[in-house]
Amino acid sequence: MNPEEQFKELSKNHVSLISEEELLGKLKNKRSLRVKLGVDPSRPDLHLGHAVVLRKLRLFQDFGHQVVLIIGDFTARIGDPSGRSKTRPMLSREEAKLNAESYSKQAFRILDRDRTEIRFNSEWLDPMSFEDVIRLSAKYTVARMMERHDFARRYADNEPIGVSEFLYPLAQAYDSVVVKADVEIGGDDQFFNLVVGRKIQEEYGLEAQAILTVPLIEGTDGKLKMSKSYDNYIAFDDSPRDMFGKVMSIPDSLMSKYFRLLTDKSDRELEEIDKKLQDKTVNPRDLKLELAVEITSQFFDREIAESSKEEFINIFRNKELPEEMPEIKLLEDSISIVDLLVSRAKIQSRSEARRLIDQGGVRINDQVLDDIHSVLEISDGDVLRIGKKRFYRLVKC
């Protein structure tokens, strides 16, 4: 594929591109570009929000370019201030290391391993002396930092801004210097950091990287960006059934965006899907089933995705239970419903458990449990259902 054709495909669905002329020029002048993505392992799981940018990287790889995946095991200990209304807590070295190992493994669910160079930025940031940090800091001004929207807002609201937060974009920019990035990609919330990278590269005598940002996607609630913090995420490591069910739970209004950013549908197919949604000539549930198959099959195979579809239909249309479900083994004959949810069913907190119960989202054998103080008398083989997608079989030991 010639450079013009590559550019047309690579620039689809972008939010910001600096600049069209630069990226096209790099495609024309270099046989293989070094395309950088930096990710901070602030949490151990990748989700479909990460898949949007990883799919763009895979497209670069399919055109013969080299991806440089920077695992920010050092910068995660600072905390990215992007989009934050307050200072983000710092991670310990041990937390960052564990999360980094998980990130690098999961990324290869999408990326081509043979065209991916993985680097950890502690490799060059840990050895820096304080003098090195001062010299790097001197290459950017506070005035330029305050152009960042979230910094300006916090300053206006008299909210604290840590000096370490000014150092974060400089550290990320220095990554681009070390790996000699030709292009850097990120979510739309990373635009400022990527622009700083261009400036710092020039300060070190390098050609500025082209930058391309992609949209953020909303999570299963349809309102907030997908994030584990908001419990609205679809994880790479979800089981096929859970992944399929979570995609089916998104609002209809998100289907077009998910089809566009998370599948390989052609422009013509996307137009047809949008037309069907607008004209209401097809049941949105049928299109969502198609979407869930397309997404699930990227992480598993098509046969597994189709099997998940059939299971979903059996459970939610025909009211059948899944053939397989995880077991919760209990020694006791009775247990409070809140304790069962938190200690055995992996609900994150007692307040979250109470919320689920109050909303009628917890059932035993299809009987709604609406009393947060209830104590269950356990029978072997009882089925615990949480929400629409999570089933557990209770086993007495």
Sequence and secondary structure as in RCSB ss.txt:
>XXXX:A:sequence
MNPEEQFKELSKNHVSLISEEELLGKLKNKRSLRVKLGVDPSRPDLHLGHAVVLRKLRLFQDFGHQVVLIIGDFT
ARIGDPSGRSKTRPMLSREEAKLNAESYSKQAFRILDRDRTEIRFNSEWLDPMSFEDVIRLSAKYTVARMMERHD
FARRYADNEPIGVSEFLYPLAQAYDSVVVKADVEIGGDDQFFNLVVGRKIQEEYGLEAQAILTVPLIEGTDGKLK
MSKSYDNYIAFDDSPRDMFGKVMSIPDSLMSKYFRLLTDKSDRELEEIDKKLQDKTVNPRDLKLELAVEITSQFF
DREIAESSKEEFINIFRNKELPEEMPEIKLLEDSISIVDLLVSRAKIQSRSEARRLIDQGGVRINDQVLDDIHSV
LEISDGDVLRIGKKRFYRLVKC
>XXXX:A:secstr
  HHHHHHHHTTT SEEE HHHHHHHHHH SS EEEEEE  SSS  BHHHHHHHHHHHHHHHTT EEEEEE TTG
GGT   TT SS      HHHHHHHHHHHHHHHTTTS GGGEEEEETHHHHTT  HHHHHHHHTTS HHHHTTSHH
HHHHHHTT    HHHHHHHHHHHHHHHHHT SEEEEEGGGHHHHHHHHHHHHHTT    EEEEE   B TTSSSB
S GGGT   BTTS HHHHHHHHHTS GGGHHHHHHHHS   HHHHHHHHHHHHHT S HHHHHHHHHHHHHHHHS
 HHHHHHHHHHHHHHHTS    S   EEEESSSEEEHHHIIIIIS  S HHHHHHHHHTT EEETTEE   TT E
EE  TT EEEETTTEEEEEEE 
